[in-house]
Amino acid sequence: MATGGFLPGAARGGEPDAGTFSIVAFDRETGEIGVAVQSRAFNVGQAVPWVEAGVGGIATQASTNESFGPKGLALLRAGMSAGEVLEWLIAHDEGGKERQIGIVDASGRSAAHTGSGCLEWAGHRNGEGYAIQGNILAGAEVVAAMEKAYLETRGEMAVRLLAALRAAQAAGGDRRGQQSAALLVARPSAEFPEYRHRYVDLRVDDHPEPIREIERLFGVAEGTDLTEAHARFAEEYRRAGKTAAAERELGWLADSVRRALATERPDPSALNGLAWTLASAGLHLAEALQAAETAARLEPDSWEILDTLAEVHFRLGNRERAIEVEEKAAAMAPDVRYLRDQIERFRTGEIPGPTE
């Protein structure tokens, strides 16, 4: 693990100062590369984070040179290591003393730079698979807390990155306050190449509590886009004979349910999506039932949610309860033939049962 820090700061030629802390990280198991960032500046997600699966990730901040993002990725793509790219970028930039940058390549090598002109407290910590950096912070404890949270948190990349942001803020964060945040994760997939640049892409451009808000948005994403993504990867791994990897993806869905239920205001749509995906896979049916029941309680007039609840009951072997719930759904939407077909299936079909 490498560290660097500069306590006394120098002004930056009249440019507005905007404190920022960020983390760039690589997950060797999934190939995910991600950046999470918070700043006392508007729209930090436009400038700081840059990622490409199979290539690497970059956070460029302080007196931000946004060209470091595309230039750095191009150099990584050409075969340079994180350290070589950092050296090249700083050598070809007249403002290196006022720059801060973290880079992680697709082999897990990391590099970071904090220029002597960055405003106090400014510094970084980097190790195998991650680079953490910040400027205008409450102190060195902020980046230390980020490192500890990232390394100790279990789960998928986005969850670990958000834990690092949360820890940074709890340790004092940006000493000028909060305004915007971003979470950007890329993931390699031959079948779904769109994930190579945008697997998770969330931004909060202007908010009094941007970290809390981006966590809320991530919760919504878990019940929508990420539900589908995990199901896709689970099926891709299953076809490839990678049973443990497929189970890991579905296990992350169960973790998503637990997080969704633990929030102050659970989102019924997100819970419904999670419950349906788990029920369809026949996995983690206890969590699926809890999610579907909570969603139905929050939104009792939704036939879609009742259909999910009925499916979960059927998978659990509760045939009569499944029929009862599905009949309620059909009464709400008498023109939807699918619901009548579901009732017939529940009456005559073989109960699949859990696969866990």
N, C-alpha and C positions, 0 to 999 in steps of 0.2 A: 504494500500500500504506500502510495506517495502522497505527500502533502505539500502545500505551498500557501503562503499568506503574506499580505502586506498590510500593516496596520495604518501608517500614515497615508493619506490619500492626496492626490493632486487634482485640481479642477481640470475640466476637459474643454478648454477653449470656448466656454460660454454655452456648450451643449447642455440641455436639460439632463439632470441626473435621475436615473430610475433604477433603484435597487432591484436585484433579481437573484433568485436561487433556482438551480436546475439540476437534474440528474439525467445522464445518458446511460443506458444499460443494455446488456445482451444476455439472452437466455440460451444456453447451449443446447438444452433438451428440445425446445420448440423452434429455435432459430429466430425468435422474436427479437427485434431491436426497437427500443423505445426512448422517448424523451418526455419528461414531465417538468413543468416550469411554472413559477409564480413570480409576479413582478408588480411593483408600484408604478406601472406604466400601462397605458391603454393598449389592448390588442397585442399582447406579448406573443401569442401563437402565430402571428404573421411573420415574425422575424427570427425567433430563437431556435425552434426545433426543426431538424431536418433528418429524415430517416429513409432508408431503402433496405428491404430485406435482402440478405445475401451480400450486402455491401457494408453498411455501417450506419452510425448515427452521430449527429453533431448538434451541440448547443453553442450558439455564438451570441455573446451578450456584452454587458458593460457599454462602452462606446461601440455599439454593435456594427460590425461589418457583415451585412447580410450576405454578401457574395461568398463569405467563407462556407456557407451552407452548400450551394450547388457546386462551387469549386472543389470543396473538400470531398463531397461524394464522388465527383468525377475522378479525383485522384485515388480514392479508395477503390473505385471500380477498375481503375487501371492497374491495381495491384500493390499500391503503396500501403504500408502499415499505418496505424493510427499515429504513432510517433513521427514517422516520416512526413505524413500529411501536415501535422501540426508545425513541424519545423519549416516546411515549404511555405505554408500560409503566412507565418510570422515573418519569414525572410522576405517575402514579396509584399509586405504591407508597411507603409510608413508610420502607421498608428499603433504598432504592436504594443507599446507601453500602456495603451488605454483599452486594450482588448482583453476579453476573457473568453476562453473556449474550452470545451470538453469534447473529446472524440473517442468513440469505441468502434473498432472494426468488427467484421463478421467472424473473426477468429477469437474474439474476446480481448484482444490487446487494447489498452486504453492509454490516453495521454491527455494532459490538461495544462493550461497556461493561464496565469493571472498576471497581467501587466502591472508594473510598479506605479502606474498612474491611475489605477482603479481606486475608487473611493472606499474608505474604511467602513467596516471591516471587509476585506476581500481576500479570498483564498480558495483552495480546492483540496480535494482528497480523491485519489483514484486507485483502483486495484484491478484485479482480473475481472473483466466483464463489466466494469462501471467507471464512470467519472462524475464527480459531484463538484459543483462550483457555485460561488455566490459573491455578490458585492453589495456594499451598503447594508451589511447585515448587523444584527445585534452582537455577534461575536463568532469566534471559531466554533463554539458549541452548536451552532446551527448546522453547519455541514457535517459535524461529527454525529449529530442526531439523525441526519438523513442517512448517513452511511450505516449506522446501527439498525435503523428501521428497515432499510432495504435488505440488508443481509439476514436479518432475523425473521422477516415476514415470509410466510409460505403462501403459495398460490401462483396464479398466472401473473405475467409481467405487469399488466396494468394495475393490478391490486397492489403489487410491491412498490410500484412507482408512486401511487397515491399515498401509500403509507409513509414514504419518504417525505412527500410534501407536507403531510399532516404533522410529522415529527418536527420538520423545520419550523413550522409556524408555532408549534408548542414551545420550541426552544427560543423563541424571540423573533424569528423570521427576518424579514426586511424591516430595518429600523424606521423606514418612512411609511410603512403600512402596506395595505393590499389593494389591488385593483383588477388584475387579470391573471388568468391561468390557462394552461393548455396541457393536453395529454395526447401524445401521438405515438402509435405503435404500428410497426409493419411486421408482417409474418410471411415466410415463404410458403408457397403452395403452387404446385404444378397445375392443379385443377382450377384454382381460383386466383389467377395472377393479379387481380385487383388488390388483394391483400398485401402485395409486395410493397405498396406505398401507403395504403390506408386500411389498416385492420381495425384500429381504434383511432378516431380522430374527433376530439372534443375540445371546444374552446369556450372560454368565458371572457369576453372582451372588456367588460366594465361592470364591476359588481363589488359591493362592500365586503363580501366574504367569498372570494372567487374559489377558494379550495373547497369549501363546503358545497358551493354550487356545482363545481365540476364533479364532485363525488355524487351529487344527486343525479346529474346527467348520466354518469356512468351507470348508476342503478337502472335508469331507463334503458340504456343501451344493453345492459345485461339481459333484460327481458324481451328485447326486440332483435336487433342486428346480431348481437353476440350469441344469443340463443341459437339462431340459425347457423352461425359460424361454428360453434362448438359441435353442433349436430353434424355439420359437414365434415369437420376434421375427424370426428369419431368414426363416421362411415368410411372416410378415406383410409384411416388407420386400420379399421376392421378388415377392409378388402385387402390391405397389404399384409395382413397377418400380425399386426402390431397390437395385440390385445391390451397390453398394459397401457399403451398410449391412448387407445380408444377409451378405456375406463377412466383415465386421467381427465380427458375432456368432459366426460359425463359427470365425473366427480366435481369438476369445477362448476358445472351447472347446479349441482346440489348446494355447493357453497354459495352460489349466487342467490338461491332461494333463501338461505339462512340470512344473508345480508339484507335481502329485500324485506323479509319479515321483521327484521330488527330495526328498520328505519322508523322515524317518528310518524311519517305519513306514507305507508306502503302504496305503491302504484298498482292498481288492479290489472291494468293491461300488461305490465311487466310480469306480474305474478302469473297471469294466465298463460303467457308465452312460455315461461319456464316450466309450469306444470304440464302443459301439453307436450313439450319436447321430452320431458322425463317419462311421462306416461306412455308416449309412443315408443320409447326405447325400452319400457318395462323396467326402468332402473330408479332407485331412490323414491319408491312410491309413497313412503311415509311423508317425505318432504313435499312431494307433488300434491298429496292430499291436503296438507296444511296450506300450501300456496293457493290451491284452487278454492278451498273453503273460505280463506280470507278474502280472495278476490270476489267471490260470490256475495260475501257479507258486505263488502264495500260497494259493489255494483250489482244489486240484486235483479235488475231488469235487463241484464245482458244474457241473451240466449247463447252467445258464443262461450261465455264463461261457464254457464251451466252445462254446456256440451263437454267442456274440458273436465268439469267435476264428475260428470257421468262416466267419462272414459276412465278416469282414475279409479272410480269405484269398481268398474267392470274389470280392470286390470288386477284389482285387489281381490276379486272373487265375490264382490258384493253385487250380484246380478240384479236382485230386486231393487236395491237402492239405485243402481245405475239406470234402470228402466224408469223409476219414479222421477228422477232428476231430469232425464232426457224428455220425458213427457211434458214436464214443465217448460222446458226449452221449446218444444214443438208447439205448445199452446201460445207462446209468445211470437213465434214466427211460423204460422201455419202454411205459408207458401214455400218454405224451405224443405224440399224433398229429402235432402241429405239427413235431416233430423229423423224423419220417419224411417229411413233406411238404417239409421243407427239404432233405433228402438228394436227393429226386427233383428238386427245383428246381436244385440244384447240378449234377446229372447232365445235365439236359436244357435248362436255361435259358441265355439269353444273358448273358454276363458284362457287367454294366454298366460296369465300369471306373471309374477316378477321374474326377471332374469338375473337379479343380483344374488 
